[in-house]
Amino acid sequence: MALFRGERPDRTPCDYWATDEVTARLLAELGCRSERELWKRLNIDKCVHLAPTHRFATETTWHTGGLFSVWHVVTRRIEYGGGIGAYDEDLVNPLAPAQTVQEIERFDWPNPDDWDYAGMRAKCDEWPDYPILGGVFEPFYVYCRLRGMERAMEDLVSEPGIAEAILENIFRVHEAVIRRTLEAAGDRIDLVYVAEDLGQQTGLLMSPALFRRFLKPRMRKMIDLVHSFGIQVMHHDDGAIRPLIPELIEIGIDVLNPVQWRCKGMDREGLVRDFGKSLIFHGAVDNQHTLPFGTPEDVRAEVRENLRIFREAKGYIVAPCHNLQPNTPTANILALYEAVDEFGWN
């Protein structure tokens, strides 16, 4: 909270992002009975992700776009790495057959009345010592699930009317859900997740012009809504997104995650030099190379280097740059958080 107020914190904040498989392994290996006990064991501040419960969803995720049953997206669980982990992949994209705006409007869009906002305060009150992230808006993520990724990318160029109609309905649903969540429990919430995945390893998924036309205006409206409640915005955006960072700052993001610094143009020193006065950086401990394939000493060195570089920024929260994956050795995860205690600011 000191960091969010622009003050120097008493210690360097750190966060934990991991797949369910990694968390289960750590709980077993460290003898912890709960995730809260695990975070305390590793001295992690942990931003707790909460959301109102949907009355009819079959999923329990905090991520509104991940309530696949609500959006009528059918998925299947796909294992990888010989069964060390699994992800949900699309099987049926319900708007894939749509060819007109009228079909889009007739779709059974989620009803904001079906979320239980009254229970949100009680959820937040269970975590009095942790920052709360209490809402999420990731529009093109939802679009790709509804339409299929290949067709979604084509729509931006060949079917702009359909793209506008789908994105407007996605915004309408999320705006109502987030507004009512903040009206119910805004004084308990510290962050809202206004996110997108716009980067590849070497460049953008779409041109800046397409971003400006289809995504930026609605993201700006959502950020303005969140800020009107006095709440900070965390922006998650994978990959090589440097060309869009000035525009993301323009529309008001406060925290930039995950800082995949090995991607083209995302070198840490350059980010701090050009954008450090405007942003709190979150993440930047590489989970494509260092965490899964390095040694504990490699991890310690990277955390120490990040702390040196981001010391000159508005703020920095140490975390893996996306979820810790099942092929990450426990020793490297422990080294990450031990290094925060050893080298962190005071």
CORGI-V555652 format. One record per residue. SS is DSSP state (A for helix, B for strand, O for the rest). Layout:
ss=[SS;SS]
This chain:
ss=[O;O;O;O;O;O;O;O;O;O;O;O;O;B;O;O;O;B;O;A;A;A;A;A;A;A;A;A;A;A;O;O;O;O;A;A;A;A;A;A;A;A;O;O;O;O;O;B;B;O;O;O;B;B;O;O;O;O;O;O;O;O;O;A;A;A;O;A;A;A;A;O;O;B;B;B;B;B;B;B;O;O;O;O;B;B;B;B;B;B;B;B;O;O;O;O;O;O;O;O;A;A;A;A;A;A;O;O;O;O;O;A;A;A;B;B;O;O;O;A;A;A;A;A;A;O;O;O;O;O;O;B;B;B;B;B;B;O;A;A;A;A;A;A;A;A;A;O;A;A;A;A;A;A;A;A;A;A;O;A;A;A;A;A;A;A;A;A;A;A;A;A;A;A;A;A;A;A;A;A;A;A;A;A;A;A;A;A;O;O;B;B;B;B;O;O;O;O;B;O;O;O;O;B;O;O;O;A;A;A;A;A;A;A;A;A;A;A;A;A;A;A;A;A;A;A;A;A;O;O;O;B;B;B;B;B;O;O;O;O;O;A;A;A;A;A;A;A;A;A;O;O;O;O;B;B;B;B;O;O;O;O;O;O;O;O;O;A;A;A;A;A;A;A;A;O;O;O;O;B;B;B;B;B;B;O;O;O;O;A;A;A;A;O;O;A;A;A;A;A;A;A;A;A;A;A;A;A;A;A;O;O;O;O;B;B;B;B;B;B;O;O;O;B;O;O;O;O;O;A;A;A;A;A;A;A;A;A;A;A;A;A;A;O;O;O]
